[in-house]
Amino acid sequence: MARLVHAIAVISDLHFGEAPDINPAPYDLQITSKIPRTRFSPLVDKIFVHGCRPHDGRITSELKRNLMRIALQLNQEGLALDLRMPFDFLLVLGDITTFPTPTAVKNAHEFLCGGTFCDPFDDRLGLGTMSDRLLVVPGNHDKLATGIDLKELRAMFGPAVPEGSAPLFVRRQSPTGSDFLFLLMDSNTYHPIYPFTTQSLKHIASGNISQPTVDQVVDALTKIKNGRAGGEFSGLKYHTAHKFVLLHHPVRLAEFYHPFHPYSWFVPHGCSGTQALMSALRGEGFIALHGHVHKAWRHKSHHNHVVSVGSTTQFHDGHDLRNDFPILKIIDSGEV
């Protein structure tokens, strides 16, 4: 009989703002004054203000309650429960903030890393994630402050946040000693977005993974497989390691939006170069995880499994929107 041995929580698009985590009215989470307004076009103003509105901070308490409920459920399925952090890893797939001011980044960090997960006497909202169990990639909203600088994000979340377009392989071991290999990608484009005009809409939400970046992935992966990478990868059993790719942008936007949808052409949300990346990883056993489109979905690309993660703290503005996140369960055969 299959035995559950690992569980990974994956969340995306938290969209923290500068307001406190718990707010009595979601619409009181106002756009920060630091965002430059433009009188170029009322339509641009509307898109920018609506798209840069922080999500409902109250949902973070629901997220913690749901994670605790799921942890107890997993415990009943046979997974040993660690009260400090019941999941092997917490993966965060970008758009940690809506607009990355130091206060917004601090709020997000306190929620992810502060508090204690299962302590009923700890009234802080934080998930209490330990640094070696947290892996983060930036989203397009996380680059909005300057368009080129993620220093606030890196200062809070450390070296697990990839710098610029450089890919980053990270080896982690679960509490039980199993090997995990994560490929962290910064799929954002870095073009000047200010002064903000209609042209900015063409790249403010889109992504790009260049061919040189894909070549870097292939070179680094070859060294890891052949045992020549050294350092943290020494002794890694590559073929039995659990392997994941983390990026913010979708592997294939057409899975979510038709070609004439505004997110496909007016404010493009796609990412060029993802197919080249998936082709390079074909047959290596990686599972790709992404956020950005706020929709949960599963599909395949070049025989790689792809999981799209919905928004974890979606604001409700009259639409029928779901807040969701996946739990990846790994059984003793290695199947996810």
Secondary structure as GFF3:
##gff-version 3
##sequence-region A 1 336
A	DSSP	beta_strand	4	11	.	.	.	ID=ss1
A	DSSP	three_ten_helix	26	28	.	.	.	ID=ss2
A	DSSP	alpha_helix	42	51	.	.	.	ID=ss3
A	DSSP	alpha_helix	59	76	.	.	.	ID=ss4
A	DSSP	beta_strand	89	92	.	.	.	ID=ss5
A	DSSP	alpha_helix	102	113	.	.	.	ID=ss6
A	DSSP	three_ten_helix	131	133	.	.	.	ID=ss7
A	DSSP	beta_strand	134	136	.	.	.	ID=ss8
A	DSSP	three_ten_helix	140	143	.	.	.	ID=ss9
A	DSSP	alpha_helix	151	157	.	.	.	ID=ss10
A	DSSP	three_ten_helix	158	160	.	.	.	ID=ss11
A	DSSP	beta_strand	168	173	.	.	.	ID=ss12
A	DSSP	beta_strand	179	184	.	.	.	ID=ss13
A	DSSP	three_ten_helix	198	202	.	.	.	ID=ss14
A	DSSP	beta_strand	207	208	.	.	.	ID=ss15
A	DSSP	alpha_helix	211	225	.	.	.	ID=ss16
A	DSSP	three_ten_helix	231	233	.	.	.	ID=ss17
A	DSSP	three_ten_helix	238	240	.	.	.	ID=ss18
A	DSSP	beta_strand	242	246	.	.	.	ID=ss19
A	DSSP	three_ten_helix	253	255	.	.	.	ID=ss20
A	DSSP	alpha_helix	262	265	.	.	.	ID=ss21
A	DSSP	beta_strand	271	272	.	.	.	ID=ss22
A	DSSP	alpha_helix	274	280	.	.	.	ID=ss23
A	DSSP	beta_strand	286	290	.	.	.	ID=ss24
A	DSSP	beta_strand	297	301	.	.	.	ID=ss25
A	DSSP	beta_strand	304	308	.	.	.	ID=ss26
A	DSSP	beta_strand	327	331	.	.	.	ID=ss27
###
